[in-house]
Structure formats: C-alpha cells, structure tokens
C-alpha cells in the first residue's frame, strides 16, 4: 500500500456548509466525513486514502470552513491553513445557493499566491435554475477550471474525478530513494541496527523503500546488522556498489567499509530524494557560528514514543553540544506542530521526513530559508559530526 507521504494530497476547501464533507463522501463513494446542516460540523481535518485513476494513490482532505467564527473558529481556521502546506490539488467548494463571492475569491487568491493548482466546484447544482447557473458561471468564469456538481444527487461527480485526474502535472519528483545509484546485479548492503529504538517486528519506512527500489533495479540486496557487517562484506563475490546504514551507526560502519566503496545513510538518501540535501550541506557551514544559549529546533515529521536513547531528544543534542562546545538550548516538535515563526531559532535540525509529503517538506525548507535559519537533516549532521560528510554525500552532488 502506498504510504500517505507518497500520495497526492487533494484538499477540499470552502466556507461552512458549502458541502465540502458531502462532496468528499461523493468523490470517495463512502461516508467518511460527518455531514450536517449545522455550521462548523467539521472541526479538524479528515484524511482518507484512496485511488483515483489515472492519477493513482491520493489522500482526500476535508477541512473546517475558512469563514469559521469565535475563538474556536480561529483555531479551526488555523488547522485549515496548515493543510495548505501539504496540498497538491485544491478543490474550492462553493455553495451555488449562497456563493459568498468575495470570501471565495479571496481564498482563491490565497491558493494562487501559494501556487496551489485548484478547481472551483459549484456544489448543489440540483437546486438552482439554468438562469442562476449561467449567472454563477459569469461571476466565476475567470477561473481556469470550473465545474458544477451535486454531491446529493451525484451529478457530475465522475466528471469531477476525471478533471482531477487530468489536472495534476505529470512530472513529479521521483519517489525512488536510490535514484539510479545501483544497476542490475550490483550488491547493495543495508546496515539496519536492531536496538531499543527499532520498531517491533518490522523495518522502518526508508529501509523498506530502499529494498524495493534496489529490487526494481534488479540489484541484489544484502541486509545485516553492524556486528555482521565485516563478515557480510567478506562473503560477497565482489565489492558492493554501496553500503547504506542507519546514520547513528556511521561511527562504527565507516571503519569497516573500505574507502573504495560508496557509503551513505538512509537519512541522507531521503534528504536527497525530498530535495533538501543542498540546504543541509549549506547549513553545515553555519554550525561553527552557534553561540551559548542559541536555541536549536529539532523537528520530526511523525510522532512516536520517546525512549531514553531517543535520537532527537537525547543523542542529537549531546552531539551538537559536544561538537560546538557551546551551552545550546533545544526545543522539540513533531508531526504537524512545526512552528510558523522560526526567528528565535539559530538552527533547525529535521528528520528525513519519510512520513511527510513533498509539499510540506518544501514549505518547511522555504520557511527556514525566508527567515534566514539554517535547515539540515539528521543524517547530514551526523555525517558531519563523524567527519565523513564528504564521503557520504559526494556521489549525490
């Protein structure tokens, strides 16, 4: 099953009671979102993974109305704005019986400024006359994509799906974490430590993706732990094309792998795939500028149970203090809680982002760049700390 981070994110935006939830249910052909005549029924974004052919794997996102009111309403609007950060395609849902032209055109401008492709969907087509329909068409015909539907009677829903499927740009960033690094019959050695932080009974997502991409290239995958690495390399009939390790094992692994063999980590490959290897390398130049009491933001894309040897909250702060010799302060965030205002931070250290989609990663990178805050990923920093940054990234530049 395609993970959410690799799915195209399609968000349903609109004022309260414009029919966002009922339209999402109609598109999904399932009762996913709660539907009610009461304004403000959707209080938090609702996510549904499905397939829309020929587009493929998508996530449909229902959002609170962007015209919500009151203190709670403001918080709901903020949740809606957060969804914008990860939206690949937006549907702007307008109630044909109450089009609220100014509000909807203002939100359309927000979508345009965010460079999010969007479709204007005039809902409740079943209860307006042809004359009213023509008037609405004239008011909104400045938008490139415009479609009338009825989520109640399912009118034009298939047509809307077809428009969505053909609307998204065909060129997408490759989700191949290896990005043509290996070829047919190459040996690819993966070093996957199984320690207290490893999930029970499974590998983590970047490891699974790497194995699949290597198999797609008809390469030969060999998976081992650090303790078996020396014997594994000795038993191969030829040197491996590359050794890929968990970044936390760099210190041990780099001593075992011959310098003639490419060495990197899952995290570095992921940052290259996600498009933030270059800013990560640039950020390493700024570590020497860190001062006592500077605040470092350590951000993770997913939420998980913290353990005593946690990489984000324990190991990385210790490494940064040791490397800089400074009394640094640390703040942590996970999931969707990435701060909007980064100005108080001297540095952002981010996980590989395997559970975040491309749009969200790009937003976070751009946000740091606009606020002049260096932004790097875990693997790049650990390679720098270990003294092997050039060795682990030079073949990716």
N, C-alpha and C positions, 0 to 999 in steps of 0.2 A: 504494500500500500504506500502511495506517495505521501511523504511527511508534509505537514502543514507548511513548513518553511519553503518548500519547493513548489507549492501550489500557487496559481494565480489568484490574487485576492480581489474579490468583487464586492464592493460595499454599497449598501442601499441607504441613501441619504434623503432627507426631506423634512418638512415641518411635521408637527404632531398630527396624527390622524390623516396623513396623506395616503396611507395604505402601504407603507413600507413592509410591515410584517406580513400582511396578506399577500403582497406581491412576491415576497421571498418564498412563502409557502407554495405559491402557484408555480414559481420557477423550479423549486426543488421537488414539486409534486408530493410534498409531505407536510404535515402540520408540525413545524419546527418552532416557529415563533408564536407567542401568545397574541391573539387578536382580540381587540375590544373597541367599543365605541368611546370608551373613556380616554381622554387625552393623557399622554405620558405613560402608557402601559409598558413600553419598552424602557427599562431603567438602566440596563447595561447592554453593551454589545453582545449579540448572539452569533456564534460561529457554526457553520455547517459545511462539512467537506463533501464534495460530490464530483461527478464528471459531467462536463458539458462538451459534447462533440461538435466540431472537430477541435475545440480549444483544449480539451483534456481535463486534467485534475485542477479543480478550483476550490476556493473557500468562499462561501456566501456569508456576508456580514450584515446583520440587521443592527441599526444604530438608533439611539434616542433622538427625538426631534430636535433640530438645531434652533427651534424657537421656544424651547422649554423655559419655564419661569421659576422665580424664587431661588432660595439658597441651594436646595437640592437640584433644581433645574440647572443652575450654573455648573454644578458638579457633573451632571449628565452631559451637558454641552461639552465640557472638557473631555469626557470619555469619547464623545463623537469626534472631537478634534484629534485625539490620539489615534483613532482609526485611520484618519487621513494619511498618517505617516507610513502606513503599510499597504495603502490601497493602490492596486494596479489599474483597475477599471472602476469608475463610479457610476451608479445609476442615481440620477436626481429625480426623485418621485414627486410628482405634483398632482394634487387633488384637482381634477378638472372642474369640480363644482365650486371650488374655493381656491383659485390658483395662487393667491398671495404673490403676485408678480414681483414686487420689489424685493421681498425676502429671498425668493428663489433665484432671482437674477444676481443678488449679492452673493449668495452661496456659490452660484456658477462661477462668479469672478474669483472666488477663493480657490475653486478647483483649477481654473485656468492659470492662476498665479503659481499654484503648486505643480503645474504641468501634469495633472492627472487627466487622462482621457475620460470623457464622460458622455453618457447618453441621457437625454431628457425624456422621461417616461411620464406621459399624461395618463394618470390612472382614472378609474371609474368612467370609462368610455361608455358603459352601458346605460348611464343615467343622464347623458347630455344629448341635445339635439344636434343635427348636422350643422345647423347655423352656428350654435355655440362652439362646436368643434372647429369650424372654419375660423372663427374669431380667435380662438386659442392658438391655432396654427399660425395665424398672422402675428400674434404677440410674441411667440417663441421661435419663429422661423429663422431667426439669426443664428440659432444653434445648428451645428452641422448634422448631429444625429438627434432625431425626434421621432417618437413612436407613441401612438395611442394604444392603451390596453385596458382590459377589465380583469382585475385579479379575482373578482367574484365569479364571473362567467367564463373565465379562462380565455377571453378573446385576445388574440394576437400574442399569446404567451410564447408559442412556438416561434413566431416571427421575431420576438424579442430575443429569444435564445440564439437564434441564427445571427442576429445583428451583433450580439455579444461575442459570439464565436468568431466572427469575421472582423471584429473591431480591434482586437488586441494586436499590436505589432508582432510580426512573425519572428523577428530577430530578438532572441532573448539570451541573456548571459548563460553560458553553458553551466549545467549543474554537475559536470564531470570534475570531481575534485583532483583527479590526476592530470587532466588537461594535456593529454598526449605525451606524458612523460615516459610511458613504457609502451613496448610493442609486443608483437606475438612472440611467445616463448621466453620473454625476459623473466628473470626471477625478481619478484618483489617481496622483500622481507618486512613484515609488520611486527613491531615490538609492542605488545599490549600488556602492560603490568596489571596483575590482578591483586589489588591491595584493598585496604578497608574502604577506599573511596569508590571502588569499582561497583557498578550495579550488579545485583544478584542475577545470575543465570543468563546474562546477555552481554553483548558488546555495546559500546556507545555508538551513536549515530555516525560520526565521521569515520570510525573504523569499518562499519558496515558499508558505507558508501564507497570507501576506498577499495574494499574487497570486490564489490560489484563492478566498479569501474575498471579494475585490473582484469577481471574475468571478461568484461566486454571487449577488452583489448587483446584477449587470448593470451595474457601473461599468466605466469604461474605464481600463485600467492603462497607464501610460507609464513605462518603465524606462530610466534613464540613469546615467551616472557624473557626478561633481561637475563635471568640465570642460565637460560638455554641458548642465548644468542651466539656465543663463541662456537659451540658445537654445531649449531644450525648452519652457520657460515662455512664451517669446515666440511660439512657433509654435502654442500652444494657442488654440482659438477662444473659450475662456472660462477664467477663473481656475480652478485645480484646487480641489477640495474640501479636499484635504490633501496635504502633502508629507511623506513618511516617509523618513528617512535612516538610515544606519548612525550610531550615536551618535558614533563617532570623527570623523565629518565635520561635526559640529554647528558648529564654529567657522567653516568656510567657507560651509556651506549657509545658516546663519541670516542671513548678509549678503546673500545672493542672493534669498531668498524674501521677498516683501512681507509686512509685518506683518498685513495683512488676511487672509492665508492661514494656515490651521492648519498647524502644524509639529510633528512629533514624531519619535520613532525606533522602530525595530523592537523594541529592548530595552524601552522604556517601554511600548509596546503589549503586549508579552509579560508584563511585570510586572503590568499591569492585568488581563490575562486570567488569570494564575496566582494573583491575589489578594494580591500584596504591593506594590502601588503605595502604598497608605496607609502601611504601616510604613516604606517607603522615603522618602516625603516627611517623615515624622516624624523619621527618622534624620538628615536634613539639618540639623536644628536642633542636633544634638549635635556636628557637625564642629568648631565653634568651641571645644569643650571638650577637644579632643585635646591631649595634652601630650608633651613629649620622652620618647622611649623607650616610648611606648604601642605595643602590638602590634596590628596590623591583620590580620585574616584575609581573604584574597582567595580565594574559592571558585568553582570551575567545576563544572558538572554532568557534563561529558564530559571525556574525555582526548584530547589531541591533541599533536602535535609542537610544542614551543616554538620560536619563532623570535626573532631579535634584536630585532624590534619588537613582541613579543607584548603584547597589550592587558593581560592580567592581571599578568604578572610584570615588565613594563617600564613601559608607559605610565601605568597607574593609580597605581603607587607614586610615579612622578615628579609626577603631577598632585596627589596628596594632600600630598606634601611641599611643593610649591610653594604650594598653597592655604593650608595651615596655617602654613607657616614653621617647622614642628617637625621634629625628628630622629626620625621614626617608624620602627618596626621592622615587618617584614612576614613573614607565614607564608602558605604557599600549600597548597591541597588541590584535588583534582579527583576526578571520578567518585563512588564510594561512600565516599570517605575523609573525609567531613565529621565533625569532632570531636564527641564527645558532651559533653565538658566545655569550655565556651566562656568560663569565668570569667577566664582570663588575657588575653582579648582586649578591647580598648576599642571595637572596631567590626568589623562583618562586611560585606564588600562582595562581592555574589554576582552571577554572570552571570544572564541572563534565564531560564535553566532550561528551555530548549526540549527538552532530552534527558532531563528528569526528570519523573516523573508527578506529578499534583496532590498525592497523599498525602505524597510525600517532601518537596515544597516546603513544604507546611503543617507538616510535622514540623520542618523547619529553622527556619522563622519562629517557631514556638511555642517551640522550644528556646532561641533567642536571646531571645525575649520573657521566658521564665521565668527567664533568667539575667541579665536587665537589660542586654543588649548590643544597641546599635542595629544594625539589619539593613537594608541598602539594596541596590539593584541597580545594575549598571554604568551603564545609560543615565540613570537619575535623577541619579547623582553627576556624570556628565559634563555633563549639562544645568546642574546647579548650578555646577559649575566654570566653565562657559562664560557663566554669567549669564543663562540663558534658561529656568530651571526653571519659572517661572510660565507662560511662553508655551507650553511643550511639554507641559504637564500640565493646564492649567486646564479644558480641554473634557472631561477624563476624570473630574473630581471629582464 
